[in-house]
Amino acid sequence: MKSRVVKIDKDIISELKEIMRIAMPIIFIGSNIVVHIFCFAKYTKAKKLADNWDGWDEDVIDEAETVLGTALIPENILLVCNFFMFGATLYFADFTAEGEIGNLAVTVVGMITFVIGLFFATLLQKLVVDAEKKINPEKRGNVLDTEFTKEWISSCDEAQKKLIHEAGFKAYQAANAVCTVMSVISMMGLMTFGTGLFPLVCVSIIWITLVVSYSVASAKLEYKK
């Protein structure tokens, strides 16, 4: 009876993996198409508002900047999701299996989708930044430059810098909370399912990097005072 249950469980797992092997690339491609269309539509709307601005109606330009911001949020979320979906595609495809040409094809499709997703994410960010610089000529920075973030923040006024710092601190607090929960889950997985130390090591590296980078940045800012 026990061996039969094990066999049924293995059959179910094999069937689920086969379903996900086909479904994951479809989800991967479909989500990228939907999000890219939505984000570029938002960018187009914002650019149209900015191009038609008469230079006086602040409500119009405020709306344009708000729409530009909403264009980037889904794209940034998709960028993170793309890493997961690409990894999931590789996992379910298992292209290393002998004779599995179909799995190799699925892997190649996933890789192409991932690269295209990176391209469109970079392109949209560049378009949004260029549009923002056109609205606010004092803003500086090139998305393709490694010093973009530093140059962009330095060109912001004090009110904008304060918002960036407040948002950064809230993100730091949220990340600390998530790392705490993930560490507990990793330890439970280690004791219950034998997942090993690797998940805990990954979470710990992220957590240490977060705490050290925040502490160093805070110390530098305090020293400048």
Backbone torsions as a table, in degrees:
resi	resn	phi	psi	omega
1	MET	NA	-43.1	-178.5
2	LYS	-62.9	-43.8	-179.4
3	SER	-65.0	-33.1	179.4
4	ARG	-68.2	-40.9	178.3
5	VAL	-62.9	-43.1	178.9
6	VAL	-61.3	-41.7	-179.7
7	LYS	-64.9	-41.5	179.0
8	ILE	-62.9	-43.4	179.3
9	ASP	-61.4	-42.4	179.4
10	LYS	-65.7	-38.3	178.0
11	ASP	-64.0	-42.4	179.5
12	ILE	-63.2	-44.3	179.7
13	ILE	-62.9	-41.7	179.3
14	SER	-63.8	-40.8	178.9
15	GLU	-66.1	-41.6	178.6
16	LEU	-63.7	-41.2	179.0
17	LYS	-65.1	-36.8	178.6
18	GLU	-66.7	-40.5	177.5
19	ILE	-63.0	-45.7	-178.8
20	MET	-69.0	-28.4	178.2
21	ARG	-60.9	-36.8	178.7
22	ILE	-86.3	-38.5	-174.0
23	ALA	-73.1	-36.4	-174.2
24	MET	-60.6	-46.3	177.1
25	PRO	-61.7	-34.4	178.8
26	ILE	-66.2	-44.3	177.0
27	ILE	-63.3	-42.4	-179.6
28	PHE	-59.0	-54.0	-178.2
29	ILE	-67.1	-45.6	-177.1
30	GLY	-61.2	-45.2	-179.4
31	SER	-64.9	-36.6	178.3
32	ASN	-66.2	-42.7	179.7
33	ILE	-62.3	-47.9	-177.6
34	VAL	-61.8	-48.5	-176.5
35	VAL	-67.2	-42.5	179.9
36	HIS	-62.1	-43.6	179.0
37	ILE	-61.8	-45.9	179.9
38	PHE	-60.4	-47.8	-175.3
39	CYS	-68.0	-42.0	180.0
40	PHE	-70.7	-28.6	174.7
41	ALA	-67.0	-41.3	176.7
42	LYS	-62.9	-43.6	179.1
43	TYR	-61.7	-43.4	179.4
44	THR	-60.7	-42.2	178.6
45	LYS	-62.7	-45.2	-179.5
46	ALA	-64.5	-41.3	179.8
47	LYS	-64.7	-38.6	178.4
48	LYS	-64.3	-41.8	177.3
49	LEU	-62.1	-43.6	-178.9
50	ALA	-67.4	-40.5	-179.1
51	ASP	-66.6	-31.4	-178.0
52	ASN	-93.1	4.3	-178.5
53	TRP	-67.8	134.2	-177.8
54	ASP	-87.2	-1.1	178.6
55	GLY	89.4	-2.0	-176.1
56	TRP	-121.2	-42.5	-175.5
57	ASP	-77.0	101.3	-177.1
58	GLU	-67.7	-27.0	-179.8
59	ASP	-63.0	-36.8	-179.4
60	VAL	-66.0	-47.1	-177.7
61	ILE	-71.3	-31.7	175.2
62	ASP	-64.5	-40.9	177.7
63	GLU	-64.0	-40.7	179.3
64	ALA	-60.6	-43.6	-179.5
65	GLU	-68.7	-36.4	177.5
66	THR	-64.2	-44.1	179.9
67	VAL	-65.4	-37.8	176.6
68	LEU	-60.1	-41.0	178.5
69	GLY	-64.7	-41.5	179.9
70	THR	-70.5	-19.3	177.3
71	ALA	-71.5	-32.0	-176.2
72	LEU	-83.7	-30.4	-174.4
73	ILE	-58.9	-53.3	179.7
74	PRO	-62.8	-33.8	-179.4
75	GLU	-67.2	-39.6	178.3
76	ASN	-67.4	-38.5	176.6
77	ILE	-65.3	-42.0	179.1
78	LEU	-61.9	-36.6	-179.9
79	LEU	-58.5	-43.1	177.8
80	VAL	-66.9	-44.7	-179.8
81	CYS	-62.3	-32.2	-179.6
82	ASN	-63.5	-37.0	176.8
83	PHE	-62.6	-43.4	178.5
84	PHE	-65.1	-48.0	-176.8
85	MET	-64.9	-34.4	176.6
86	PHE	-66.1	-44.0	177.6
87	GLY	-63.4	-40.4	178.5
88	ALA	-65.3	-37.3	177.2
89	THR	-62.2	-43.8	178.2
90	LEU	-64.0	-39.1	-178.2
91	TYR	-65.0	-49.0	-176.4
92	PHE	-75.1	-26.8	-178.8
93	ALA	-73.2	-42.6	-178.8
94	ASP	48.9	59.7	-175.4
95	PHE	-69.2	-6.6	179.7
96	THR	-76.8	-14.6	-179.1
97	ALA	-66.4	139.5	-177.4
98	GLU	-65.7	134.2	175.0
99	GLY	77.5	2.9	-178.1
100	GLU	-90.8	71.9	-179.9
101	ILE	-64.5	-37.5	179.1
102	GLY	-60.6	-39.1	178.3
103	ASN	-64.5	-38.3	177.8
104	LEU	-63.9	-39.8	178.7
105	ALA	-63.4	-41.8	178.3
106	VAL	-62.1	-40.8	179.2
107	THR	-63.4	-43.2	179.0
108	VAL	-63.5	-41.8	177.6
109	VAL	-60.9	-43.4	178.4
110	GLY	-62.3	-41.0	179.8
111	MET	-65.1	-43.1	179.0
112	ILE	-63.9	-43.0	178.4
113	THR	-61.4	-40.6	179.9
114	PHE	-63.3	-46.2	-179.4
115	VAL	-64.7	-43.1	178.2
116	ILE	-62.6	-39.7	177.8
117	GLY	-60.6	-42.6	176.7
118	LEU	-62.2	-41.0	-179.8
119	PHE	-61.8	-48.6	-177.7
120	PHE	-68.7	-33.6	177.4
121	ALA	-64.1	-43.3	178.5
122	THR	-67.3	-42.3	-179.7
123	LEU	-61.5	-46.1	-178.7
124	LEU	-64.4	-41.5	179.0
125	GLN	-61.6	-40.3	178.6
126	LYS	-64.8	-43.0	-179.9
127	LEU	-64.1	-42.6	179.9
128	VAL	-65.2	-44.3	179.3
129	VAL	-63.3	-43.4	178.4
130	ASP	-62.0	-39.5	178.3
131	ALA	-66.5	-40.1	178.6
132	GLU	-64.9	-38.7	178.9
133	LYS	-67.7	-31.5	177.3
134	LYS	-69.7	-37.6	178.1
135	ILE	-71.7	-41.5	-179.7
136	ASN	-120.9	90.8	-175.2
137	PRO	-58.8	-20.5	-179.2
138	GLU	-74.1	-16.6	-179.4
139	LYS	-71.8	140.7	-179.0
140	ARG	-130.5	156.4	175.1
141	GLY	133.0	145.1	177.3
142	ASN	-119.5	123.2	-177.2
143	VAL	-54.0	-33.7	-177.0
144	LEU	-81.5	-3.1	179.5
145	ASP	-90.4	138.9	-179.2
146	THR	-67.1	-21.5	179.7
147	GLU	-96.6	18.2	-174.0
148	PHE	-58.2	-50.5	-175.5
149	THR	-59.7	-45.4	-179.4
150	LYS	-62.5	-45.5	-178.6
151	GLU	-67.8	-38.9	-178.7
152	TRP	-65.4	-45.4	-179.6
153	ILE	-65.3	-39.1	180.0
154	SER	-64.3	-23.9	-179.9
155	SER	-89.1	-4.2	178.5
156	CYS	-81.2	153.7	176.4
157	ASP	-81.0	176.0	-174.0
158	GLU	-62.2	-38.5	-179.9
159	ALA	-64.3	-41.3	179.6
160	GLN	-68.6	-38.9	177.8
161	LYS	-63.0	-39.1	178.5
162	LYS	-62.6	-42.5	177.9
163	LEU	-62.4	-41.8	179.3
164	ILE	-61.7	-44.1	-178.7
165	HIS	-67.0	-40.4	178.6
166	GLU	-65.2	-43.5	178.4
167	ALA	-64.4	-38.4	178.8
168	GLY	-64.5	-39.6	179.3
169	PHE	-67.6	-40.0	177.6
170	LYS	-64.5	-38.9	177.1
171	ALA	-64.6	-38.2	177.5
172	TYR	-62.1	-43.7	178.6
173	GLN	-64.4	-43.1	179.6
174	ALA	-63.8	-42.0	-180.0
175	ALA	-65.2	-38.5	176.5
176	ASN	-60.5	-44.2	179.7
177	ALA	-63.5	-43.0	180.0
178	VAL	-64.9	-42.4	179.7
179	CYS	-63.1	-37.0	177.1
180	THR	-61.5	-48.7	-179.9
181	VAL	-63.5	-44.4	-178.3
182	MET	-66.5	-32.6	176.8
183	SER	-65.4	-42.8	177.6
184	VAL	-63.1	-44.5	178.9
185	ILE	-62.1	-40.8	179.4
186	SER	-63.1	-40.7	178.8
187	MET	-68.2	-37.9	176.7
188	MET	-65.3	-41.0	177.6
189	GLY	-63.9	-38.6	178.6
190	LEU	-61.8	-44.6	-176.9
191	MET	-78.5	-34.5	-173.0
192	THR	-93.2	-44.6	-173.3
193	PHE	-111.1	0.8	178.3
194	GLY	64.7	40.5	-178.2
195	THR	-74.8	-12.0	178.5
196	GLY	84.2	-176.5	-175.9
197	LEU	-83.2	-16.9	-171.3
198	PHE	-56.4	-48.2	178.0
199	PRO	-58.7	-40.9	-179.7
200	LEU	-67.2	-37.7	177.7
201	VAL	-63.3	-43.7	-179.8
202	CYS	-61.5	-47.2	179.3
203	VAL	-62.7	-41.3	-178.5
204	SER	-64.8	-39.4	178.1
205	ILE	-62.4	-45.4	178.3
206	ILE	-61.8	-44.5	-176.8
207	TRP	-65.3	-45.4	179.5
208	ILE	-63.4	-43.3	178.3
209	THR	-59.9	-42.7	179.6
210	LEU	-61.7	-50.1	-176.1
211	VAL	-67.3	-44.5	-178.1
212	VAL	-66.0	-45.5	-178.7
213	SER	-63.5	-39.6	178.5
214	TYR	-67.4	-42.8	-178.4
215	SER	-65.0	-43.2	179.5
216	VAL	-64.5	-44.5	179.4
217	ALA	-62.7	-40.8	178.9
218	SER	-64.3	-42.2	-179.6
219	ALA	-64.3	-40.1	178.6
220	LYS	-64.2	-43.1	179.4
221	LEU	-65.8	-38.6	178.9
222	GLU	-67.5	-36.7	-179.6
223	TYR	-66.7	-36.0	-179.9
224	LYS	-66.0	-27.1	178.7
225	LYS	-66.2	NA	NA
